[in-house]
Amino acid sequence: MKRIVVTGATGFIGRHCLPLLEEKEYEIHAFSSSSQPDFERSKIIWHKVDLFHQSRLKERIEDIRPSHLLHLAWYVEPGKWINSPKNYRWVQASLDLLLAFSECGGQRAVMAGSCAEYDWRYSYCIEGLTPMKPITVYGTCKNALQEMFGKLIDNMELSGAWGRIFFLYGPHEHPARLVSSVIQSLLANQPALCSHGYQIRDYLYVKDVADAFVALLESHIVGPVNIASGLPIALKEIVFKIAEKLDGKDLVRLGAINASIDEPALLVGDINRLSKKVAWQPKYSLDQGLEETINWWQHNQPINVNK
């Protein structure tokens, strides 16, 4: 039987991976920093695990002896994560996890990377071609871990892939993120404060992101793979799509927030490896993803809307 450890199992992406892994008949060992998840799945074995406690982490891996590893956990608190020194601790914790996994007979590991690893001056990002030149602590740490991960899997004769996530949205997203914040504001009949919106990005629905990670895990592809849609879209188009669905165009305030001076005008991922080598295609259009996200927020609207 395939036995997998999933870190970040209650997180934005992880919670959407679990039902897909169940369908693939994995024995799932879900790691979470909380004692109880805010949802339950009957076939999943939950573990409260501190990934920074090396000896206990190794003991837990030795007890489970997983054949597969899907490592999604990281520090991603909005407004703090991008240049937080906590990113450095996650590099070491991730290496400890990978070493324990390998030493206990692990066969296939997939870890979550980021488009923040790339040199954003190139705008169109291709694995193995676009230079790596991160400008943030987060991107630097992810890139350093990716390089060490590549060397380790070569030396350990371990199969491994690195999924570079671009931009995503969907149910359970942090309320301060773009799509979630616009939806919440319009549902509350309040102005949706946005930047100018001309930034062009590559957005993928979170359920498709999860599905892509599971497909990558099930494949034999090694090395970095962009997890993206490959479709450029201006942020203001996404905002107005949401506004149209909620009849709130008059509440959109483009230019009300200053855009970061470090933001590139265009950032899109090449998905040839994902579509051709992994043989994966998204299941959701942007309209479908936004409709599901709006429906989720309609049933999970917080008391206080973030401005």
Secondary structure as UniProt FT lines:
FT   STRAND          3..7
FT   TURN            9..10
FT   TURN            12..13
FT   HELIX           14..23
FT   TURN            24..25
FT   STRAND          27..32
FT   TURN            42..43
FT   STRAND          45..48
FT   TURN            51..52
FT   HELIX           54..64
FT   STRAND          68..71
FT   TURN            78..80
FT   HELIX           81..83
FT   HELIX           86..103
FT   TURN            104..105
FT   STRAND          108..114
FT   HELIX           115..117
FT   HELIX           120..122
FT   STRAND          124..125
FT   TURN            127..129
FT   HELIX           137..156
FT   STRAND          159..165
FT   STRAND          167..169
FT   TURN            171..172
FT   TURN            175..176
FT   HELIX           178..187
FT   TURN            188..189
FT   STRAND          192..193
FT   STRAND          200..205
FT   HELIX           206..218
FT   STRAND          223..227
FT   STRAND          232..234
FT   HELIX           235..245
FT   TURN            246..247
FT   HELIX           249..251
FT   STRAND          252..253
FT   TURN            254..255
FT   TURN            261..262
FT   STRAND          268..269
FT   HELIX           273..277
FT   HELIX           286..299
//
